């Protein structure tokens, strides 16, 4: 094995080979430098399961990465970024306690209400319609023609957005994603993100006003009416929540469905097993997301100097806690690089852990399971197109392919 003299050699997230398959780099980091300082990212990169969990559970870690960033911007840029920073600061995902606790407790009410918990029929209807549309095609892009559309329609239905707005919503979400996902090679990312956020906020402001006037049942009325200890969300907080839910429920689930199918098509034995074993379908889906999950990692910043696995993390340092690395840690999973569709227990960290763990986990699981099961049942002979390999997203946090060309027959 090559001797490491320069720590940057261990992990270069900009390398297209690493983007396509980061797992060998993760394993080297776990073995050689599990709490790794990356000069390229000016951040710590944490790869072992126990250390990733420790980061997510530690009270000296903050999700508020916006204040320092905003203060570091030149005045002109800061003025141009005003809206996106305003709404992102209201995201429960970017708030620390006590603000986080208040907002999460209110939001949870809507996630416990009946609309959110009765989406199975709606998801199956959406999936069936999309599969009907695919019938008769021989070659498709699984991402654009299916994996992107399922969660987009589900989350739009959940929020009460008309499906005709899909194209706009997708464009705004993509514009915001270059900022939030930490795209490395996009020059105009701040301008795009600001404009995407403004459009999205206008759209939700109108929808919230209309819902307040007309009342009715659904997730948005549930969110508007949600109360905890007599407190509810104001209009800007509601807009921020809607943007977050749309965002969180959109790209992640697309990547979940896309990565899972790619894994199955690259592993014919697992594909055959998946097709024939419907009774452990949900166990199988958990394993597919452990094997190649939809988020590479989660970002935190250190609020107080402390030690992690012998290294000193200083207040202000940025941390990438790599979920996908943790989920392949040999100390936590036996044969981590083998797909075992019956793996139990499977304590993967795909949905995070601790106070910020995913609020939409139930919907995400349900969507992933139904979307994959129905697709595979309808097109059991699907194969990859060998001369059109998938292209991977240029992003540090989301993990998914931009395209996934497949043959249906
Ligand atoms: C496959 C799909 C999904 C994955 C992999 C996923 C993953 C995650 C992860 C890892 C976190 C924790 C982030 C952190 O600790 O910083 C999170 C938070 C969150 N997720 Fe999801 N998510 C998915 C789908 C959804 C859906 C469908 C919704 C909404 C309907 C949703 C709503 C949220 C919210 C609101 C938070 C913030 C919770 C908080 O900060 O307290 N997610 N998600």
Boltz pocket constraint, residues with backbone or C-beta under 6 A from the ligand:
constraints:
  - pocket:
      binder: B
      contacts: [[A, 63], [A, 92], [A, 93], [A, 94], [A, 104], [A, 244], [A, 245], [A, 248], [A, 249], [A, 250], [A, 252], [A, 253], [A, 256], [A, 294], [A, 295], [A, 298], [A, 299], [A, 349], [A, 350], [A, 351], [A, 352], [A, 353], [A, 355], [A, 356], [A, 357], [A, 358], [A, 359], [A, 360], [A, 361], [A, 363], [A, 364], [A, 365]]
      max_distance: 6.0
